[in-house]
Amino acid sequence: MLSILSYAERERLAYVAGTPDAPLLAELAEHEARAENTSDAVVQLADLAALFPGEDFAQEIIRDLQAIAKRLRGDNRTDLLQAIEALESLQTEIGTAGADGTHLAAKIEKTLTA
C-alpha cells in the first residue's frame, strides 16, 4: 500500500497514526535517502556534462598550426601537415565521444527526474 503513496502522503499517514511502526519509519527514511541521492546525482550529471569538450575544442590550435605550415617547406611542412591531420582526426573522435557523453548524461538526468 505504501508504494502507491507519495512521500508527503506517507508523512501525513505517519503523523495521523501517531507513532508509526518501525517498517514505516524505515521505508520513509529510505525514500528520503533515495530522493536526496537522486538530487545529488542530477547535479553531478550536470557537472559531468559540462566537462565534455565541444566538437571544435582544438580548432584554434589547428588554425595556428596551419598558419605555421604555410611558412614551412620540405619535410618540416610535410611532417607538420601530417601532425595536423592526426590532430583533426583526434578532435573529431573526442568531439563525437563528448557529444555522445553529453547526450547520455542528459538522458540519465531525464530518467532520474521523471
GROMACS elastic network, one bead per residue, 0.5 to 0.9 nm:
[ bonds ]
;  ai    aj funct       b0    kb
    1     4     6  0.59245   500
    1     5     6  0.72654   500
    2     5     6  0.53026   500
    2     6     6  0.82064   500
    2    10     6  0.70775   500
    2    24     6  0.83281   500
    2    27     6  0.86455   500
    3     6     6  0.78179   500
    5     8     6  0.80207   500
    5     9     6  0.57741   500
    5    10     6  0.61514   500
    6     9     6  0.51173   500
    6    10     6  0.62333   500
    6    11     6  0.87071   500
    7    10     6  0.50633   500
    7    11     6  0.62698   500
    7    12     6  0.87055   500
    7    28     6  0.73450   500
    7    31     6  0.73722   500
    7    32     6  0.79514   500
    8    11     6  0.50840   500
    8    12     6  0.62534   500
    8    13     6  0.86035   500
    9    12     6  0.50593   500
    9    13     6  0.61003   500
    9    14     6  0.85823   500
   10    14     6  0.61415   500
   10    15     6  0.85673   500
   10    24     6  0.84013   500
   10    28     6  0.72305   500
   11    14     6  0.50726   500
   11    15     6  0.61664   500
   11    16     6  0.86244   500
   11    28     6  0.75742   500
   12    16     6  0.60238   500
   12    17     6  0.83888   500
   13    16     6  0.51261   500
   13    17     6  0.59347   500
   13    18     6  0.85778   500
   13    20     6  0.83300   500
   14    17     6  0.51635   500
   14    18     6  0.64221   500
   14    19     6  0.68708   500
   14    20     6  0.52154   500
   14    21     6  0.84843   500
   14    24     6  0.76092   500
   14    25     6  0.80013   500
   15    18     6  0.53197   500
   15    19     6  0.72839   500
   15    20     6  0.75883   500
   16    19     6  0.84136   500
   16    20     6  0.87823   500
   17    20     6  0.59856   500
   20    23     6  0.82687   500
   20    24     6  0.62799   500
   20    25     6  0.65982   500
   21    24     6  0.55588   500
   21    25     6  0.64922   500
   21    26     6  0.88248   500
   22    25     6  0.51103   500
   22    26     6  0.60784   500
   22    27     6  0.85655   500
   23    26     6  0.50092   500
   23    27     6  0.60559   500
   23    28     6  0.85231   500
   24    27     6  0.50939   500
   24    28     6  0.60935   500
   24    29     6  0.85468   500
   25    28     6  0.50906   500
   25    29     6  0.61143   500
   25    30     6  0.85413   500
   26    29     6  0.51244   500
   26    30     6  0.60945   500
   26    31     6  0.85693   500
   27    30     6  0.50252   500
   27    31     6  0.60765   500
   27    32     6  0.85871   500
   28    31     6  0.50932   500
   28    32     6  0.62054   500
   28    33     6  0.86324   500
   29    32     6  0.51419   500
   29    33     6  0.61836   500
   29    34     6  0.86521   500
   30    33     6  0.50801   500
   30    34     6  0.61766   500
   30    35     6  0.86472   500
   31    34     6  0.51295   500
   31    35     6  0.62336   500
   31    36     6  0.86726   500
   32    35     6  0.51079   500
   32    36     6  0.62085   500
   32    37     6  0.85985   500
   33    36     6  0.50883   500
   33    37     6  0.60819   500
   33    38     6  0.85286   500
   34    37     6  0.50275   500
   34    38     6  0.60421   500
   34    39     6  0.86161   500
   35    38     6  0.50760   500
   35    39     6  0.62889   500
   35    40     6  0.86989   500
   36    39     6  0.51554   500
   36    40     6  0.62681   500
   36    41     6  0.85937   500
   37    40     6  0.50341   500
   37    41     6  0.60291   500
   37    42     6  0.86119   500
   38    42     6  0.61625   500
   38    43     6  0.86991   500
   38   112     6  0.64618   500
   38   113     6  0.77898   500
   39    42     6  0.51943   500
   39    43     6  0.64229   500
   39    44     6  0.86921   500
   39   112     6  0.84719   500
   39   113     6  0.83347   500
   40    43     6  0.52287   500
   40    44     6  0.61710   500
   40    45     6  0.86103   500
   41    45     6  0.60117   500
   41    46     6  0.85925   500
   41   109     6  0.79360   500
   41   112     6  0.81958   500
   42    45     6  0.50854   500
   42    46     6  0.63055   500
   42    47     6  0.86983   500
   42   108     6  0.83924   500
   42   109     6  0.55650   500
   42   110     6  0.87502   500
   42   112     6  0.71613   500
   42   113     6  0.77289   500
   43    46     6  0.51925   500
   43    47     6  0.63155   500
   43    48     6  0.86191   500
   43   109     6  0.87971   500
   44    48     6  0.60276   500
   44    49     6  0.85937   500
   45    49     6  0.60663   500
   45    50     6  0.85933   500
   45   105     6  0.57688   500
   45   106     6  0.75741   500
   45   108     6  0.79588   500
   45   109     6  0.66298   500
   46    49     6  0.51616   500
   46    50     6  0.63778   500
   46    51     6  0.89622   500
   46   102     6  0.89150   500
   46   105     6  0.74007   500
   46   106     6  0.77903   500
   46   109     6  0.79525   500
   47    50     6  0.52416   500
   47    51     6  0.66887   500
   48    51     6  0.52692   500
   48    52     6  0.71592   500
   48   101     6  0.87663   500
   48   102     6  0.79694   500
   48   105     6  0.74680   500
   49    52     6  0.57433   500
   49    98     6  0.83974   500
   49   101     6  0.70169   500
   49   103     6  0.82076   500
   49   104     6  0.87676   500
   49   105     6  0.61155   500
   49   106     6  0.76484   500
   50    53     6  0.79292   500
   50   102     6  0.78025   500
   51    98     6  0.85969   500
   51   102     6  0.88248   500
   52    94     6  0.88398   500
   52    95     6  0.81984   500
   52    97     6  0.83732   500
   52    99     6  0.74276   500
   52   101     6  0.71298   500
   52   102     6  0.67480   500
   53    56     6  0.80059   500
   53    57     6  0.60313   500
   53    94     6  0.75298   500
   53    95     6  0.63296   500
   53    97     6  0.89362   500
   53    98     6  0.57552   500
   53    99     6  0.80496   500
   54    57     6  0.52915   500
   54    58     6  0.89457   500
   54    94     6  0.85254   500
   54    95     6  0.56677   500
   54    96     6  0.85869   500
   54    98     6  0.67578   500
   54    99     6  0.72737   500
   55    58     6  0.83268   500
   55    59     6  0.88137   500
   55    91     6  0.69455   500
   55    92     6  0.65767   500
   55    93     6  0.86801   500
   55    94     6  0.73657   500
   55    96     6  0.66299   500
   55    98     6  0.74798   500
   55    99     6  0.74087   500
   56    59     6  0.51802   500
   56    60     6  0.82943   500
   56    91     6  0.69399   500
   56    92     6  0.78895   500
   56    95     6  0.69045   500
   57    60     6  0.77106   500
   57    61     6  0.87595   500
   57    91     6  0.71350   500
   57    95     6  0.75513   500
   58    61     6  0.53958   500
   58    62     6  0.62320   500
   58    63     6  0.87600   500
   58    87     6  0.80610   500
   58    88     6  0.79459   500
   58    91     6  0.63648   500
   59    62     6  0.50409   500
   59    63     6  0.61686   500
   59    64     6  0.86801   500
   59    88     6  0.81399   500
   59    91     6  0.81659   500
   60    63     6  0.51080   500
   60    64     6  0.62988   500
   60    65     6  0.86946   500
   61    64     6  0.51118   500
   61    65     6  0.62021   500
   61    66     6  0.86029   500
   62    65     6  0.50709   500
   62    66     6  0.61057   500
   62    67     6  0.86418   500
   62    84     6  0.64282   500
   62    87     6  0.74932   500
   62    88     6  0.73719   500
   63    66     6  0.50596   500
   63    67     6  0.62775   500
   63    68     6  0.87389   500
   64    67     6  0.51203   500
   64    68     6  0.63924   500
   64    69     6  0.87083   500
   65    68     6  0.50119   500
   65    69     6  0.61085   500
   65    70     6  0.87401   500
   65    80     6  0.76441   500
   65    81     6  0.83790   500
   65    84     6  0.70574   500
   66    70     6  0.63707   500
   66    80     6  0.83027   500
   66    81     6  0.74858   500
   66    84     6  0.74347   500
   67    70     6  0.53106   500
   67    71     6  0.70540   500
   68    71     6  0.54114   500
   68    72     6  0.66744   500
   68    77     6  0.85835   500
   68    80     6  0.86151   500
   69    72     6  0.51213   500
   69    73     6  0.78689   500
   69    76     6  0.81768   500
   69    77     6  0.53888   500
   69    78     6  0.82991   500
   69    80     6  0.63547   500
   69    81     6  0.67252   500
   70    73     6  0.79397   500
   70    77     6  0.76471   500
   71    77     6  0.81033   500
   72    75     6  0.86915   500
   72    76     6  0.63937   500
   72    77     6  0.50042   500
   72    78     6  0.87583   500
   72    80     6  0.87882   500
   73    76     6  0.61888   500
   73    77     6  0.50977   500
   73    78     6  0.78400   500
   74    77     6  0.55398   500
   74    78     6  0.64492   500
   74    79     6  0.87864   500
   75    79     6  0.59481   500
   75    80     6  0.84455   500
   76    79     6  0.51897   500
   76    80     6  0.61440   500
   76    81     6  0.85758   500
   77    80     6  0.51387   500
   77    81     6  0.60698   500
   77    82     6  0.85888   500
   78    81     6  0.51625   500
   78    82     6  0.62266   500
   78    83     6  0.86423   500
   79    82     6  0.51731   500
   79    83     6  0.62436   500
   79    84     6  0.86743   500
   80    84     6  0.61100   500
   80    85     6  0.86403   500
   81    85     6  0.62370   500
   81    86     6  0.86607   500
   82    85     6  0.50818   500
   82    86     6  0.62813   500
   82    87     6  0.86111   500
   83    86     6  0.50695   500
   83    87     6  0.61304   500
   83    88     6  0.86009   500
   84    88     6  0.60737   500
   84    89     6  0.85457   500
   85    88     6  0.50640   500
   85    89     6  0.61748   500
   85    90     6  0.85668   500
   86    89     6  0.50870   500
   86    90     6  0.61393   500
   86    91     6  0.85283   500
   87    91     6  0.59885   500
   87    92     6  0.85636   500
   88    92     6  0.62152   500
   88    93     6  0.86905   500
   89    92     6  0.51410   500
   89    93     6  0.62969   500
   89    94     6  0.86480   500
   90    93     6  0.50894   500
   90    94     6  0.60197   500
   90    95     6  0.82604   500
   91    94     6  0.52220   500
   91    95     6  0.57745   500
   91    96     6  0.83799   500
   92    95     6  0.50615   500
   92    96     6  0.60235   500
   92    97     6  0.85151   500
   93    96     6  0.52103   500
   93    97     6  0.61599   500
   93    98     6  0.85186   500
   94    97     6  0.50219   500
   94    98     6  0.59479   500
   94    99     6  0.85158   500
   95    99     6  0.61286   500
   95   100     6  0.85463   500
   96    99     6  0.50895   500
   96   100     6  0.61349   500
   96   101     6  0.85129   500
   97   100     6  0.50115   500
   97   101     6  0.60250   500
   97   102     6  0.85445   500
   98   102     6  0.60489   500
   98   103     6  0.84673   500
   99   102     6  0.50994   500
   99   103     6  0.60896   500
   99   104     6  0.85330   500
  100   103     6  0.50849   500
  100   104     6  0.60834   500
  100   105     6  0.85763   500
  101   104     6  0.50442   500
  101   105     6  0.60646   500
  101   106     6  0.85442   500
  102   105     6  0.51269   500
  102   106     6  0.61943   500
  102   107     6  0.85888   500
  103   106     6  0.51488   500
  103   107     6  0.61638   500
  103   108     6  0.87073   500
  104   108     6  0.61697   500
  104   109     6  0.85038   500
  105   108     6  0.51552   500
  105   109     6  0.60710   500
  105   110     6  0.85566   500
  106   109     6  0.50041   500
  106   110     6  0.60817   500
  106   111     6  0.85871   500
  107   110     6  0.51052   500
  107   111     6  0.62659   500
  107   112     6  0.87329   500
  108   111     6  0.50070   500
  108   112     6  0.61858   500
  108   113     6  0.86511   500
  109   112     6  0.50990   500
  109   113     6  0.61674   500
  109   114     6  0.85220   500
  110   113     6  0.52732   500
  110   114     6  0.60045   500
  111   114     6  0.52903   500
